[in-house]
């Protein structure tokens, strides 16, 4: 019987639908006193979902609500991601540092810059929040964690560049299968690292997928996978292998009910935003005045037409940038 803290983990994604730029998976793991029901309440001195005017706390929520398209939202997103990374022991000062946040075995096989120089113009981090403000928010988070006898065990983001995405799409001929090829090993790694403490892992639903039992059994062939529920509202599974145990819940809008998922959402979105800022800066050097793009399909098509001089000047073919699915 587990008698230590409860270990909560959450995973979310950013950039599933765009035509340009990377796909990113973010996750976080927090340990909290047994019996903890609400991590937002536990850490309320340092985090909030609904900041009031002048509120200096970190905003932890669905990344699309944290970064609402304003400069303040962009700064809040960066602060949340970097503060949780620091609390986990990762000092991130660049896009390359973000790439290296996953532990061994989950890192990209090749660096994002290798063959994709349009990420070379990445800004030093933090780029949108004042360093002194970030330092203060990080100290507040660490104080709240210590006061609650809690800890950020892990925070990381897996950045999947266009070349790696397209290679996987060519192998699988299926977008959902490709996405699971990165999510599945992450779930296994978390189970192996924290299963002896009974890991409670929450995932945001993977597109329209509702059934996960067979997928999980294939990833963990020697484990017992019990499906408690798989329906339109959520999937609930129990996994056991020796001394390891995991409760896995998959639901839509999981960031609304799980702080670790919300942190993962912010980590993934921060990585995606930093990558696209570098993308736009690099091509802007080749074509001054080129309007930037977020990479979503309609705007990406506009950008690809307008960026023809930049592509020609940089010697970059459209096929190197466009996702095939």
Protein Blocks (a to p, Z undefined) as FASTA:
>chain_A
ZZbdcdddddddehklmmgdcdddddddddddehiablklmmmmmgcfbdcehiabdcdd
dfklmmnoiaklmmmmmmmmmmmmmmnopacfbfklmmmmpcghiacfbdfkgopamlmm
pccddfkbcfklmmmmmmmmmmmmmmnopacfbdcdddddfklmmmmmmmnopaklmmmm
mmmmmmmmmmmmmmmnopadddddehjafbfklmmmmmmmmbccddfbdcfkbccdddde
hjbccdddddehklmmmmklmmmmmmmmmmmmmmmmmmmmmmmmmmghiacdehiaklmm
mmmmmmmmmmmmnopafklmpcfZZ
